[in-house]
């Protein structure tokens, strides 16, 4: 018969082994490599910072401590296609959707190494007090009372839909709708490079900036692409139209640049366009560059 002490030690070892397995530590598979963390920080600022931070909820959840609460594989799956997890009935994905009322945009184009870099950066934030702003005067809910219904309701009616201009989300980046001041012709701009005229609710390409500017870029940030447009007040007479857009770094000599030590990621360009026929359904004419500026970020 075995000695009682040996039996006790063996039993204790089994219990400790079971407890170790039960208390799984999330994030142990995430690299702390400095270069990878830096790459993840850049990706986060480009793709995620509009909706997320590490101190409070905004458009999306506070991400502080996420890598210590969930499996890395789950986080990657959610980033690539949150709607798929929601459709599968994943508990956490469904809870997030219920709280924020919309799915997070999918990022299927992100490569595995990019996802690893993002997780490395996320893993540098825990839910410790060091991530909470000290002496913050912010209120969790500045209006705790429920807002009473006014009795006024707005009925929405489908008017138009702009066609996709990319294969990944956002399929189109619609940022402005404005009419030509005299004729009242209504135009809609897609940051991916096209200006549409809406005729009876149907979009027709009036101006393809991407095709006219071979160095045009509209990725990766929200500030890249076809920035804006403006018709001259006398467009119906002089045919002048103005646009802003972004191009690849070093496309042409800039009017405003930086010292050699400052990294340039793209160029911002202001252009004047003159159409030969202001009443034409599509633009035909020539252009004149007014200003070109080096830009240090693509956020």
LOLOBA-936629 format. One record per atom (N, C-alpha, C): x, y, z; residue in three letters. Coordinates in steps of 0.05 Angstrom, whole numbers, padded with zeros to 5 digits, always signed. Example, Ala and Ser with C-alpha at 12.3 -4.5 7.8 and 13.67 -1.06 7.14 Angstrom:
% residues 2
+00264-00114+00156ala
+00246-00090+00156ala
+00264-00066+00156ala
+00257-00045+00142ser
+00273-00021+00143ser
+00258+00001+00157ser
This chain:
% residues 299
+00017-00024+00000unk
+00000+00000+00000unk
+00018+00025+00000unk
+00010+00045-00016unk
+00026+00070-00018unk
+00023+00086+00008unk
+00044+00101+00014unk
+00044+00118+00038unk
+00023+00140+00035unk
+00007+00146+00056unk
-00015+00167+00054unk
-00005+00194+00045unk
+00021+00201+00052unk
+00031+00227+00044unk
+00035+00228+00014unk
+00045+00205+00003unk
+00048+00204-00027unk
+00022+00206-00041unk
+00001+00193-00029unk
-00026+00194-00041unk
-00036+00223-00041unk
-00031+00237-00019unk
-00040+00265-00016unk
-00026+00283-00037unk
+00000+00279-00039unk
+00016+00295-00059unk
+00006+00290-00087unk
+00001+00265-00093unk
-00009+00258-00120unk
-00036+00271-00125unk
-00054+00269-00105unk
-00080+00281-00108unk
-00079+00311-00111unk
-00062+00324-00095unk
-00058+00353-00097unk
-00048+00361-00125unk
-00029+00345-00135unk
-00018+00351-00162unk
-00040+00350-00183unk
-00058+00330-00181unk
-00080+00328-00200unk
-00098+00352-00199unk
-00105+00360-00174unk
-00122+00384-00170unk
-00110+00409-00182unk
-00084+00413-00176unk
-00070+00436-00186unk
-00069+00436-00216unk
-00065+00412-00228unk
-00064+00410-00257unk
-00090+00418-00269unk
-00112+00409-00256unk
-00139+00415-00266unk
-00144+00445-00265unk
-00136+00458-00242unk
-00141+00486-00239unk
-00125+00503-00259unk
-00100+00493-00265unk
-00083+00507-00285unk
-00097+00507-00312unk
-00108+00485-00319unk
-00122+00483-00345unk
-00147+00500-00346unk
-00160+00502-00323unk
-00185+00517-00322unk
-00181+00547-00324unk
-00158+00557-00313unk
-00153+00586-00313unk
-00135+00593-00337unk
-00147+00591-00360unk
-00132+00597-00385unk
-00124+00626-00386unk
-00100+00631-00393unk
-00090+00659-00396unk
-00091+00667-00425unk
-00109+00686-00431unk
-00111+00696-00458unk
-00088+00714-00465unk
-00080+00713-00490unk
-00059+00731-00499unk
-00031+00720-00497unk
-00027+00696-00487unk
+00000+00685-00484unk
+00012+00679-00512unk
-00004+00678-00532unk
+00005+00672-00559unk
+00012+00698-00574unk
+00008+00721-00562unk
+00012+00747-00575unk
+00041+00757-00572unk
+00053+00764-00594unk
+00081+00773-00593unk
+00083+00801-00582unk
+00105+00806-00566unk
+00111+00832-00556unk
+00133+00846-00571unk
+00140+00835-00595unk
+00161+00846-00611unk
+00155+00876-00616unk
+00176+00893-00611unk
+00173+00922-00614unk
+00164+00930-00641unk
+00177+00919-00662unk
+00170+00927-00689unk
+00141+00919-00696unk
+00133+00896-00686unk
+00105+00887-00691unk
+00085+00904-00677unk
+00091+00913-00653unk
+00074+00931-00638unk
+00071+00957-00653unk
+00094+00967-00663unk
+00094+00993-00678unk
+00077+00991-00703unk
+00080+00968-00717unk
+00064+00964-00741unk
+00034+00962-00734unk
+00028+00950-00712unk
+00000+00948-00703unk
-00012+00975-00696unk
+00005+00992-00684unk
-00004+01019-00676unk
-00011+01035-00701unk
+00005+01033-00722unk
+00000+01047-00747unk
-00027+01037-00759unk
-00030+01011-00760unk
-00055+00999-00770unk
-00079+01008-00754unk
-00076+01008-00728unk
-00099+01016-00711unk
-00107+01045-00717unk
-00087+01063-00719unk
-00093+01091-00724unk
-00106+01095-00751unk
-00099+01078-00771unk
-00110+01080-00798unk
-00138+01068-00800unk
-00142+01045-00787unk
-00166+01030-00792unk
-00186+01030-00768unk
-00177+01035-00744unk
-00194+01030-00721unk
-00200+01054-00703unk
-00182+01074-00703unk
-00183+01096-00684unk
-00208+01114-00687unk
-00221+01113-00710unk
-00245+01129-00714unk
-00267+01120-00695unk
-00268+01094-00689unk
-00290+01082-00673unk
-00281+01072-00646unk
-00255+01068-00642unk
-00246+01055-00617unk
-00224+01071-00603unk
-00222+01069-00577unk
-00199+01078-00562unk
-00195+01059-00538unk
-00178+01067-00519unk
-00172+01050-00497unk
-00179+01062-00470unk
-00196+01083-00470unk
-00204+01095-00445unk
-00234+01096-00441unk
-00250+01094-00463unk
-00279+01096-00460unk
-00293+01085-00485unk
-00319+01080-00482unk
-00335+01072-00505unk
-00340+01096-00522unk
-00339+01092-00549unk
-00346+01113-00567unk
-00366+01102-00587unk
-00359+01103-00613unk
-00377+01091-00633unk
-00377+01060-00629unk
-00354+01050-00619unk
-00351+01022-00614unk
-00340+01018-00585unk
-00336+00993-00577unk
-00328+00987-00549unk
-00300+00997-00543unk
-00295+01002-00518unk
-00268+01007-00507unk
-00252+00981-00510unk
-00229+00982-00523unk
-00214+00957-00529unk
-00193+00950-00508unk
-00191+00967-00487unk
-00171+00961-00467unk
-00177+00934-00453unk
-00157+00917-00453unk
-00160+00891-00440unk
-00173+00869-00457unk
-00180+00875-00481unk
-00194+00856-00498unk
-00178+00830-00502unk
-00152+00833-00507unk
-00136+00810-00513unk
-00131+00792-00488unk
-00140+00802-00465unk
-00138+00786-00440unk
-00165+00774-00432unk
-00185+00779-00449unk
-00212+00769-00444unk
-00221+00749-00465unk
-00210+00750-00489unk
-00219+00733-00511unk
-00196+00720-00525unk
-00202+00697-00537unk
-00182+00683-00553unk
-00173+00701-00577unk
-00147+00699-00584unk
-00137+00714-00606unk
-00152+00707-00632unk
-00158+00681-00635unk
-00172+00672-00659unk
-00200+00685-00662unk
-00213+00689-00638unk
-00240+00702-00639unk
-00237+00731-00647unk
-00218+00745-00636unk
-00214+00773-00643unk
-00208+00776-00672unk
-00191+00759-00683unk
-00185+00761-00712unk
-00210+00756-00729unk
-00226+00736-00721unk
-00250+00730-00736unk
-00270+00753-00735unk
-00272+00766-00712unk
-00290+00789-00709unk
-00281+00812-00727unk
-00255+00817-00728unk
-00244+00839-00744unk
-00249+00833-00774unk
-00245+00809-00782unk
-00248+00802-00810unk
-00277+00802-00819unk
-00295+00792-00802unk
-00323+00791-00810unk
-00341+00788-00785unk
-00348+00810-00772unk
-00364+00809-00748unk
-00392+00799-00754unk
-00403+00806-00777unk
-00430+00797-00784unk
-00432+00767-00785unk
-00411+00754-00794unk
-00412+00724-00795unk
-00415+00713-00767unk
-00400+00724-00748unk
-00403+00714-00720unk
-00431+00719-00709unk
-00441+00743-00716unk
-00469+00750-00707unk
-00489+00730-00719unk
-00486+00724-00744unk
-00505+00705-00757unk
-00502+00677-00746unk
-00479+00670-00736unk
-00474+00644-00724unk
-00485+00642-00695unk
-00493+00665-00684unk
-00504+00665-00657unk
-00482+00667-00636unk
-00458+00675-00643unk
-00437+00678-00623unk
-00446+00698-00601unk
-00444+00689-00576unk
-00456+00705-00554unk
-00444+00733-00552unk
-00418+00735-00552unk
-00406+00762-00549unk
-00412+00780-00573unk
-00410+00768-00597unk
-00416+00784-00621unk
-00445+00794-00621unk
-00463+00777-00612unk
-00491+00785-00611unk
-00496+00807-00590unk
-00482+00805-00567unk
-00484+00825-00546unk
-00474+00852-00556unk
-00451+00852-00570unk
-00440+00877-00581unk
-00459+00890-00601unk
-00471+00873-00618unk
-00490+00883-00638unk
-00514+00895-00625unk
-00524+00882-00604unk
-00547+00891-00589unk
-00542+00918-00576unk
-00518+00922-00567unk
-00511+00948-00553unk
-00507+00970-00572unk
-00493+00965-00595unk
-00485+00987-00613unk
-00503+00989-00638unk
-00522+00970-00641unk
-00543+00971-00661unk
-00534+00968-00690unk
-00509+00962-00694unk
-00499+00958-00721unk
-00473+00941-00720unk
-00468+00925-00740unk
-00444+00908-00740unk
-00419+00925-00747unk
-00396+00917-00737unk
-00371+00930-00744unk
-00365+00925-00773unk
-00355+00944-00788unk
-00347+00939-00816unk
-00327+00916-00817unk
-00329+00900-00838unk
-00311+00878-00842unk
-00285+00886-00854unk
-00264+00872-00847unk
-00237+00878-00858unk
-00225+00852-00869unk
-00238+00840-00889unk
-00228+00814-00900unk
-00201+00816-00914unk
-00193+00840-00922unk
-00168+00843-00937unk
-00143+00843-00919unk
-00147+00845-00892unk
-00124+00846-00874unk
-00110+00818-00874unk
-00084+00819-00877unk
-00069+00794-00878unk
-00064+00784-00849unk
-00056+00759-00847unk
-00052+00747-00820unk
-00030+00762-00804unk
-00009+00770-00818unk
+00012+00785-00804unk
+00002+00813-00795unk
-00017+00824-00809unk
-00028+00850-00801unk
-00046+00847-00777unk
-00061+00825-00776unk
-00078+00819-00753unk
-00061+00813-00729unk
-00039+00799-00733unk
-00020+00794-00710unk
-00009+00820-00699unk
-00003+00838-00717unk
+00008+00864-00709unk
-00013+00880-00693unk
-00037+00880-00702unk
-00059+00894-00688unk
-00062+00883-00660unk
-00062+00856-00657unk
-00065+00844-00631unk
-00041+00850-00613unk
-00017+00852-00624unk
+00006+00859-00608unk
+00003+00887-00597unk
-00008+00905-00612unk
-00012+00932-00603unk
-00035+00933-00582unk
-00057+00919-00587unk
-00079+00918-00569unk
-00070+00906-00542unk
-00052+00888-00543unk
-00043+00874-00518unk
-00026+00892-00500unk
-00018+00915-00510unk
-00003+00933-00493unk
-00022+00949-00474unk
-00049+00945-00478unk
-00068+00959-00461unk
-00083+00939-00444unk
-00081+00942-00418unk
-00097+00926-00400unk
-00119+00943-00388unk
-00134+00931-00370unk
-00156+00947-00357unk
-00147+00959-00330unk
-00121+00963-00328unk
-00110+00975-00304unk
-00117+01005-00303unk
-00113+01017-00279unk
-00121+01045-00276unk
-00103+01063-00291unk
-00079+01053-00301unk
-00061+01071-00315unk
-00073+01079-00342unk
-00093+01065-00352unk
-00105+01072-00377unk
-00129+01091-00375unk
-00137+01096-00350unk
-00160+01114-00345unk
-00150+01142-00340unk
-00159+01162-00355unk
-00149+01189-00351unk
-00152+01199-00322unk
-00131+01209-00310unk
-00133+01219-00283unk
-00146+01246-00282unk
-00161+01251-00261unk
-00175+01276-00256unk
-00194+01283-00279unk
-00205+01262-00291unk
-00224+01267-00313unk
-00250+01278-00302unk
-00260+01298-00316unk
-00286+01311-00308unk
-00309+01301-00325unk
-00303+01282-00343unk
-00324+01272-00361unk
-00346+01258-00346unk
-00370+01261-00355unk
-00394+01248-00344unk
-00400+01223-00360unk
-00407+01201-00346unk
-00414+01177-00361unk
-00440+01181-00376unk
-00459+01195-00365unk
-00484+01201-00379unk
-00492+01230-00371unk
-00486+01250-00388unk
-00492+01277-00381unk
-00522+01283-00379unk
-00539+01267-00392unk
-00568+01271-00391unk
-00581+01245-00382unk
-00581+01240-00356unk
-00592+01214-00346unk
-00622+01211-00350unk
-00637+01234-00351unk
-00666+01232-00356unk
-00672+01224-00384unk
-00691+01207-00388unk
-00700+01199-00414unk
-00712+01222-00429unk
-00706+01225-00454unk
-00717+01246-00471unk
-00746+01239-00479unk
-00764+01257-00474unk
-00792+01251-00481unk
-00797+01253-00511unk
-00814+01236-00521unk
-00821+01237-00549unk
-00837+01262-00555unk
-00831+01274-00577unk
-00844+01299-00585unk
-00871+01294-00599unk
-00874+01270-00609unk
-00898+01265-00625unk
-00894+01270-00654unk
-00870+01280-00662unk
-00863+01285-00690unk
-00848+01261-00701unk
-00855+01252-00725unk
-00843+01229-00737unk
-00834+01236-00766unk
-00813+01224-00774unk
-00803+01228-00801unk
-00804+01202-00817unk
-00818+01203-00839unk
-00820+01179-00856unk
-00799+01181-00878unk
-00782+01161-00879unk
-00760+01160-00898unk
-00769+01145-00923unk
-00760+01155-00945unk
-00767+01142-00971unk
-00741+01138-00987unk
-00738+01114-00998unk
-00714+01108-01013unk
-00713+01126-01038unk
-00690+01139-01042unk
-00687+01157-01065unk
-00666+01147-01085unk
-00643+01140-01075unk
-00622+01132-01093unk
-00601+01115-01078unk
-00585+01101-01094unk
-00563+01085-01083unk
-00539+01087-01101unk
-00516+01094-01090unk
-00492+01097-01106unk
-00479+01069-01110unk
-00470+01063-01134unk
-00459+01036-01138unk
-00432+01032-01124unk
-00425+01008-01117unk
-00399+01002-01104unk
-00376+01010-01121unk
-00355+01021-01109unk
-00331+01028-01123unk
-00307+01014-01113unk
-00311+00995-01095unk
-00289+00978-01084unk
-00300+00951-01077unk
-00282+00932-01072unk
-00291+00904-01066unk
-00291+00899-01037unk
-00280+00917-01020unk
-00279+00914-00991unk
-00294+00937-00978unk
-00303+00933-00954unk
-00317+00954-00940unk
-00298+00977-00932unk
-00307+01003-00936unk
-00333+01011-00947unk
-00333+01009-00977unk
-00355+00998-00988unk
-00356+00993-01017unk
-00357+01020-01032unk
-00367+01040-01019unk
-00367+01067-01031unk
-00364+01087-01007unk
-00350+01109-01011unk
-00346+01128-00990unk
-00360+01154-00998unk
-00385+01157-00991unk
-00400+01180-00999unk
-00397+01202-00977unk
-00386+01225-00985unk
-00380+01245-00965unk
-00394+01272-00970unk
-00405+01276-00994unk
-00417+01302-00999unk
-00438+01301-01021unk
-00460+01316-01017unk
-00481+01319-01037unk
-00488+01348-01038unk
-00485+01360-01062unk
-00489+01388-01065unk
-00498+01395-01093unk
-00515+01415-01096unk
-00525+01422-01122unk
-00509+01445-01134unk
-00507+01445-01161unk
-00495+01467-01175unk
-00513+01491-01170unk
-00502+01514-01162unk
-00519+01536-01151unk
-00540+01548-01169unk
-00536+01548-01195unk
-00555+01561-01213unk
-00575+01541-01224unk
-00565+01520-01236unk
-00583+01501-01249unk
-00598+01483-01229unk
-00586+01479-01205unk
-00598+01461-01186unk
-00591+01432-01190unk
-00575+01426-01210unk
-00567+01398-01215unk
-00554+01387-01190unk
-00562+01363-01182unk
-00553+01351-01157unk
-00530+01331-01161unk
-00509+01335-01146unk
-00485+01318-01149unk
-00477+01304-01123unk
-00466+01281-01125unk
-00457+01265-01102unk
-00429+01256-01107unk
-00412+01258-01087unk
-00383+01251-01090unk
-00377+01225-01075unk
-00361+01208-01089unk
-00351+01183-01077unk
-00321+01187-01073unk
-00311+01184-01049unk
-00282+01189-01044unk
-00264+01170-01060unk
-00275+01148-01069unk
-00259+01130-01086unk
-00253+01142-01114unk
-00266+01165-01120unk
-00257+01178-01145unk
-00277+01188-01164unk
-00303+01185-01159unk
-00323+01193-01179unk
-00343+01213-01168unk
-00351+01231-01186unk
-00372+01250-01180unk
-00397+01243-01197unk
-00419+01237-01183unk
-00443+01229-01197unk
-00463+01252-01198unk
-00479+01253-01219unk
-00502+01270-01220unk
-00527+01253-01216unk
-00545+01261-01198unk
-00569+01246-01193unk
-00591+01257-01211unk
-00601+01240-01228unk
-00623+01248-01246unk
-00647+01230-01241unk
-00667+01241-01229unk
-00691+01226-01221unk
-00683+01203-01202unk
-00663+01208-01185unk
-00655+01188-01166unk
-00635+01168-01176unk
-00627+01170-01202unk
-00608+01151-01213unk
-00581+01164-01217unk
-00560+01152-01205unk
-00533+01164-01207unk
-00521+01159-01235unk
-00510+01181-01246unk
-00496+01179-01272unk
-00468+01192-01268unk
-00447+01179-01277unk
-00420+01189-01274unk
-00417+01215-01290unk
-00411+01237-01276unk
-00406+01262-01288unk
-00376+01267-01292unk
-00361+01257-01272unk
-00333+01265-01271unk
-00318+01242-01257unk
-00298+01230-01271unk
-00282+01208-01260unk
-00254+01218-01254unk
-00250+01227-01230unk
-00225+01239-01222unk
-00203+01218-01222unk
-00209+01194-01213unk
-00189+01173-01212unk
-00178+01166-01240unk
-00195+01167-01260unk
-00186+01161-01287unk
-00169+01184-01298unk
-00174+01208-01289unk
-00160+01231-01300unk
-00133+01236-01285unk
-00130+01225-01261unk
-00106+01229-01246unk
-00094+01201-01239unk
-00074+01192-01255unk
-00063+01165-01252unk
-00050+01160-01225unk
-00041+01180-01210unk
-00029+01176-01184unk
-00048+01179-01161unk
-00074+01180-01168unk
-00095+01183-01148unk
-00095+01159-01128unk
-00098+01165-01102unk
-00101+01143-01082unk
-00124+01149-01064unk
-00139+01129-01055unk
-00161+01132-01037unk
-00159+01114-01013unk
-00136+01102-01009unk
-00132+01084-00986unk
-00105+01092-00973unk
-00102+01085-00947unk
-00120+01069-00930unk
-00138+01085-00912unk
-00133+01111-00909unk
-00147+01126-00888unk
-00173+01139-00898unk
-00188+01150-00879unk
-00213+01164-00885unk
-00208+01191-00898unk
-00183+01201-00895unk
-00176+01227-00907unk
-00163+01226-00934unk
-00163+01202-00946unk
-00151+01199-00972unk
-00172+01197-00994unk
-00164+01204-01018unk
-00183+01202-01041unk
-00193+01228-01051unk
-00217+01227-01062unk
-00230+01251-01073unk
-00241+01266-01049unk
-00227+01288-01042unk
-00234+01302-01017unk
-00260+01318-01018unk
-00262+01335-01039unk
-00286+01352-01041unk
-00288+01364-01069unk
-00309+01378-01074unk
-00313+01392-01099unk
-00329+01418-01094unk
-00327+01437-01112unk
-00342+01462-01110unk
-00345+01474-01138unk
-00369+01481-01145unk
-00375+01494-01170unk
-00371+01524-01167unk
-00359+01536-01187unk
-00356+01566-01187unk
-00384+01577-01187unk
-00389+01600-01173unk
-00415+01612-01172unk
-00426+01618-01200unk
-00409+01622-01220unk
-00418+01627-01247unk
-00410+01603-01266unk
-00412+01579-01254unk
-00405+01555-01270unk
-00421+01553-01295unk
-00447+01562-01294unk
-00464+01559-01318unk
-00454+01577-01341unk
-00436+01597-01335unk
-00424+01613-01356unk
-00395+01605-01362unk
-00379+01602-01340unk
-00350+01598-01345unk
-00341+01568-01343unk
-00359+01550-01334unk
-00352+01522-01334unk
-00330+01514-01314unk
-00326+01530-01293unk
-00304+01524-01274unk
-00314+01507-01251unk
-00298+01486-01245unk
-00303+01468-01223unk
-00277+01463-01208unk
-00278+01461-01181unk
-00254+01458-01165unk
-00256+01432-01149unk
-00234+01417-01148unk
-00233+01392-01133unk
-00208+01391-01116unk
-00210+01375-01094unk
-00186+01367-01079unk
-00184+01337-01079unk
-00160+01327-01080unk
-00156+01298-01079unk
-00128+01292-01069unk
-00122+01266-01064unk
-00096+01258-01055unk
-00082+01240-01076unk
-00056+01242-01077unk
-00040+01226-01095unk
-00017+01213-01079unk
-00004+01194-01092unk
+00019+01181-01080unk
+00041+01201-01073unk
+00056+01195-01053unk
+00079+01212-01045unk
+00098+01215-01068unk
+00109+01239-01072unk
+00129+01245-01092unk
+00119+01243-01120unk
+00092+01245-01124unk
+00081+01244-01151unk
+00092+01267-01168unk
+00092+01291-01156unk
+00103+01314-01170unk
+00116+01332-01149unk
+00130+01353-01158unk
+00142+01371-01140unk
+00121+01388-01125unk
+00121+01387-01099unk
+00100+01401-01083unk
+00106+01431-01081unk
+00085+01446-01076unk
+00088+01475-01071unk
+00095+01479-01042unk
+00088+01460-01025unk
+00095+01461-00996unk
+00106+01434-00988unk
+00130+01433-00978unk
+00143+01407-00970unk
+00155+01410-00942unk
+00167+01388-00933unk
+00179+01387-00907unk
+00209+01381-00909unk
+00222+01383-00886unk
+00251+01376-00885unk
+00254+01346-00892unk
+00278+01338-00901unk
+00282+01311-00910unk
+00277+01290-00888unk
+00279+01298-00863unk
+00276+01279-00841unk
+00247+01272-00835unk
+00228+01288-00846unk
+00200+01283-00841unk
+00188+01265-00864unk
+00176+01243-00856unk
+00165+01224-00875unk
+00141+01236-00889unk
+00139+01233-00915unk
+00116+01242-00931unk
+00101+01217-00940unk
+00075+01215-00935unk
+00059+01192-00942unk
+00042+01196-00967unk
+00035+01221-00973unk
+00019+01227-00997unk
+00020+01257-01002unk
+00007+01265-01024unk
+00005+01293-01031unk
-00025+01301-01034unk
-00031+01325-01024unk
-00058+01336-01027unk
-00057+01356-01050unk
-00077+01354-01068unk
-00077+01370-01092unk
-00103+01385-01096unk
-00101+01411-01102unk
-00124+01428-01109unk
-00123+01434-01139unk
-00145+01428-01153unk
-00145+01430-01182unk
-00169+01447-01191unk
-00164+01463-01212unk
-00186+01477-01225unk
-00191+01463-01252unk
-00217+01457-01257unk
-00225+01444-01282unk
-00243+01463-01298unk
-00240+01463-01324unk
-00257+01480-01341unk
-00269+01463-01362unk
-00296+01461-01361unk
-00310+01445-01381unk
-00317+01462-01405unk
-00317+01450-01428unk
-00323+01464-01452unk
-00354+01468-01455unk
-00370+01453-01440unk
-00399+01455-01442unk
-00411+01451-01414unk
-00417+01472-01399unk
-00428+01470-01372unk
-00454+01454-01370unk
-00468+01452-01393unk
-00494+01437-01393unk
-00491+01408-01400unk
-00467+01399-01406unk
-00462+01371-01414unk
-00467+01352-01392unk
-00475+01327-01399unk
-00481+01307-01379unk
-00456+01295-01366unk
-00434+01298-01380unk
-00408+01288-01369unk
-00387+01309-01375unk
-00366+01309-01358unk
-00345+01330-01361unk
-00327+01324-01385unk
-00323+01345-01400unk
-00303+01345-01422unk
-00289+01372-01420unk
-00263+01372-01416unk
-00249+01397-01414unk
-00220+01394-01406unk
-00209+01414-01393unk
-00181+01414-01385unk
-00178+01422-01356unk
-00153+01418-01346unk
-00149+01424-01317unk
-00124+01441-01313unk
-00124+01454-01289unk
-00101+01470-01281unk
-00096+01465-01251unk
-00072+01456-01245unk
-00066+01451-01217unk
-00060+01477-01203unk
-00073+01482-01180unk
-00070+01506-01165unk
-00050+01503-01142unk
-00052+01481-01128unk
-00035+01477-01104unk
-00030+01447-01099unk
-00005+01441-01091unk
+00002+01413-01084unk
+00018+01414-01058unk
+00009+01399-01038unk
+00021+01399-01011unk
+00029+01371-01002unk
+00053+01368-00991unk
+00061+01342-00980unk
+00046+01338-00954unk
+00038+01313-00949unk
+00023+01306-00925unk
+00037+01284-00910unk
+00038+01285-00884unk
+00054+01266-00868unk
+00038+01242-00858unk
+00011+01243-00861unk
-00005+01220-00851unk
-00027+01214-00870unk
-00036+01188-00869unk
-00059+01180-00886unk
-00083+01173-00870unk
-00085+01181-00845unk
-00107+01175-00828unk
-00133+01186-00840unk
